[in-house]
Amino acid sequence: MQALDLLLNRRSHPRLKSPAPADEELANIMQAALRAPDHGSLKPWRFIVCQGLGLKELGDIFERAAIANDLSEKDIARAAELPLRAPMVIVAICKFLDHPKIPKAEQVASACCAVHAMQMAAVAQGFAGIWRTGHYTEFEDVKQAMQLDEQDEIVGYLYLGTPMTALPDKPLLDPKQFFENWD
């Protein structure tokens, strides 16, 4: 797939099945993440790749957090199943490093760029994915279970796999609504 086609047709794909990326495909996805913009070469990232029993473990963490944070019975019942919506989930973490010239926001942006790069690398190799956030990026219980430091942030969960269905075409947006020229 050509790089421009990949970027112009980027889509989130919520319905995923096996197989997930493996071996060289997964290695390419990891390398793409590590090429994200990174002011000062701080490498402010940490990633947890969940597959197989790892998905169940992630679901157990979500379920415990749902209970501890008084979510509804419906949300508690659903929590353990959330990671099972794909054969692979990559937890993306901004591992904040105190630096006098590189603020936290820039380090979070770098981690977010890494997630985007991973999704694009997956799509370029015939897979699909969706980047999810929500309660489970914020709950302290989840952060503690993943051994994050207080200043670290979960920037999202990248669900990866093979698309179950084709998505309908998505119309292009009008750039004039979002861009202005200062000539």
Wavefront OBJ file of the C-alpha trace (Angstrom):
o trace
v 0.000 0.000 0.000
v 1.328 3.414 -0.923
v 1.992 5.771 2.002
v -0.282 8.553 0.719
v -3.153 6.123 0.063
v -2.690 4.746 3.556
v -2.919 8.194 5.161
v -5.770 9.496 2.990
v -7.876 6.417 3.646
v -7.128 5.908 7.351
v -10.079 4.362 9.159
v -10.775 2.860 12.544
v -12.111 -0.664 12.279
v -14.032 -1.824 15.380
v -14.881 -5.370 14.210
v -11.737 -7.499 14.349
v -10.949 -11.208 14.339
v -7.894 -13.464 14.226
v -5.275 -13.480 13.024
v -3.483 -10.600 14.648
v -0.103 -9.390 13.450
v 2.706 -11.772 14.397
v 6.418 -12.273 13.879
v 7.790 -9.869 11.244
v 4.464 -8.028 10.987
v 4.435 -7.308 14.712
v 8.127 -6.385 14.628
v 7.333 -3.832 11.896
v 4.521 -2.385 14.011
v 6.860 -2.059 16.978
v 9.555 -0.382 14.892
v 6.991 2.060 13.473
v 6.095 3.102 17.035
v 9.728 3.695 17.877
v 10.095 6.071 14.904
v 7.481 8.496 16.255
v 8.530 12.138 16.635
v 10.507 12.356 19.861
v 11.985 15.738 20.839
v 15.204 15.173 22.750
v 15.168 11.430 22.005
v 13.547 10.823 25.386
v 11.662 7.716 24.242
v 8.727 8.548 26.536
v 6.841 5.351 25.742
v 6.030 1.961 27.115
v 3.838 -0.599 25.388
v 2.178 -3.762 26.667
v 1.160 -6.269 23.976
v -1.812 -8.351 25.153
v -2.780 -11.570 23.371
v -4.283 -14.874 24.460
v -4.262 -15.019 28.262
v -2.951 -11.451 28.292
v -6.336 -10.284 26.975
v -8.047 -12.072 29.865
v -5.629 -10.483 32.325
v -6.377 -7.041 30.853
v -10.106 -7.787 31.123
v -9.659 -8.787 34.765
v -7.899 -5.466 35.424
v -10.793 -3.607 33.757
v -13.364 -5.564 35.766
v -11.644 -4.849 39.097
v -11.395 -1.161 38.152
v -15.066 -1.036 37.175
v -16.015 -2.456 40.575
v -13.636 -0.172 42.498
v -14.941 2.895 40.649
v -18.614 2.073 41.236
v -19.586 1.658 37.602
v -23.006 0.265 36.771
v -23.682 -3.486 36.944
v -23.908 -3.476 33.144
v -20.476 -1.817 32.836
v -18.968 -4.209 35.377
v -20.345 -7.220 33.491
v -18.992 -5.821 30.220
v -15.556 -4.769 31.506
v -13.879 -8.183 31.355
v -15.076 -8.671 27.769
v -13.767 -5.389 26.367
v -10.262 -6.622 25.446
v -11.743 -9.685 23.740
v -13.060 -7.531 20.885
v -9.782 -8.148 19.051
v -7.077 -10.820 19.049
v -4.454 -8.254 20.137
v -4.526 -5.114 22.253
v -1.468 -2.904 22.647
v -1.592 -0.694 25.736
v 0.181 2.571 24.919
v 1.685 4.453 27.834
v 3.410 7.812 28.013
v 6.304 7.191 30.373
v 6.868 10.799 31.427
v 10.441 11.953 31.949
v 11.051 15.257 33.734
v 12.929 17.536 31.327
v 13.448 21.328 31.451
v 12.737 21.828 27.711
v 10.272 19.059 26.863
v 6.917 19.401 28.650
v 4.586 16.559 29.474
v 2.147 17.560 26.716
v 4.860 17.075 24.103
v 5.781 13.670 25.507
v 2.118 12.600 25.479
v 1.901 13.796 21.870
v 4.910 11.648 21.038
v 3.253 8.582 22.570
v 0.091 9.356 20.610
v 2.106 9.602 17.391
v 3.499 6.158 18.196
v -0.041 4.741 18.415
v -0.955 6.264 15.061
v 2.225 4.868 13.512
v 1.438 1.385 14.862
v -2.087 1.475 13.446
v -0.828 2.627 10.049
v 1.879 -0.067 10.023
v -0.779 -2.680 10.796
v -3.042 -1.453 7.990
v -0.122 -1.333 5.549
v 0.372 -5.049 6.225
v -3.281 -6.006 5.673
v -4.578 -5.757 9.230
v -6.948 -3.271 10.813
v -7.319 -1.574 14.141
v -9.036 0.923 16.357
v -7.537 3.193 19.008
v -9.747 3.266 22.090
v -9.618 5.382 25.234
v -12.270 5.909 27.923
v -12.529 5.166 31.646
v -9.825 2.546 31.593
v -7.149 5.040 30.535
v -7.937 7.197 33.572
v -8.664 4.832 36.447
v -5.872 4.751 39.031
v -6.586 1.054 39.630
v -5.655 0.289 36.020
v -2.524 2.428 36.177
v -1.422 0.691 39.386
v -2.057 -2.758 37.907
v 0.222 -1.806 35.006
v 2.837 -0.443 37.421
v 2.719 3.105 36.096
v 4.330 5.947 37.980
v 2.023 8.729 39.158
v 2.927 11.068 36.280
v 2.573 8.395 33.547
v -0.500 8.233 31.334
v -2.234 5.533 29.352
v -2.830 7.242 26.004
v -4.945 4.413 24.674
v -5.528 0.826 23.744
v -4.773 -0.142 20.154
v -6.970 -3.070 19.171
v -5.490 -4.970 16.197
v -6.600 -7.890 14.056
v -8.110 -8.855 10.747
v -11.218 -6.939 9.653
v -14.455 -8.935 9.969
v -16.314 -6.778 7.460
v -15.598 -4.099 4.917
v -16.360 -0.564 5.972
v -18.443 1.745 3.777
v -16.562 4.520 2.037
v -16.113 7.603 4.148
v -16.483 10.956 2.400
v -13.511 13.286 2.358
v -13.790 16.384 4.510
v -13.423 19.850 3.050
v -10.000 21.152 4.139
v -11.303 24.750 3.902
v -13.349 24.092 7.039
v -10.203 23.402 9.069
v -7.292 25.163 7.340
v -6.671 28.820 6.660
v -3.867 30.465 4.757
v -1.834 33.307 6.146
v -0.083 34.551 3.037
l 1 2 3 4 5 6 7 8 9 10 11 12 13 14 15 16 17 18 19 20 21 22 23 24 25 26 27 28 29 30 31 32 33 34 35 36 37 38 39 40 41 42 43 44 45 46 47 48 49 50 51 52 53 54 55 56 57 58 59 60 61 62 63 64 65 66 67 68 69 70 71 72 73 74 75 76 77 78 79 80 81 82 83 84 85 86 87 88 89 90 91 92 93 94 95 96 97 98 99 100 101 102 103 104 105 106 107 108 109 110 111 112 113 114 115 116 117 118 119 120 121 122 123 124 125 126 127 128 129 130 131 132 133 134 135 136 137 138 139 140 141 142 143 144 145 146 147 148 149 150 151 152 153 154 155 156 157 158 159 160 161 162 163 164 165 166 167 168 169 170 171 172 173 174 175 176 177 178 179 180 181 182 183
